[in-house]
Amino acid sequence: MDRKYLARVGAAFLVVGAMTGCTAGSQSGSFEVEVRAMAPGAQGGSYEVKVIGPDGDFVNSQEVVVGSTYGIEGIHFGWVSVETTSGCTAKRELTSESPTLRMVIDGENCILSD
């Protein structure tokens, strides 16, 4: 075989390999809420959790009962707001360095973490 032909094939292989190895990575994160206990005097046995995405659009809402965990995947990076009927509200930025947000509702306390 011709050396020039082999050199071209080798170069093409390297270019294709480099292109397929360079992906943009995920552009979304996730949110999770866990309800450990209801606040004293709370009505009912669940809280409604509403998530608002970075563009201000409604992402999702869910009733979450004591002892359960609710999660949402695929939330675009940016500032995300979370509101619950327990009175817990949070606003935090999801980024590629911090792609997850976790909220724990434990009685009167709301705890946020990454």
Buried (B, 14 or more C-beta within 10 A) or exposed (E): EEEEEEEEEEEEEEEEEEEEEEEEEEEBBBBBBBBBBBBEEBEEEBBEBBBBBBEEEEBBBBBBEBEEEBEBEEBBBBEBBBBBBBEBEBEBEBEEEEBBBBBBBEEBEBEEEE
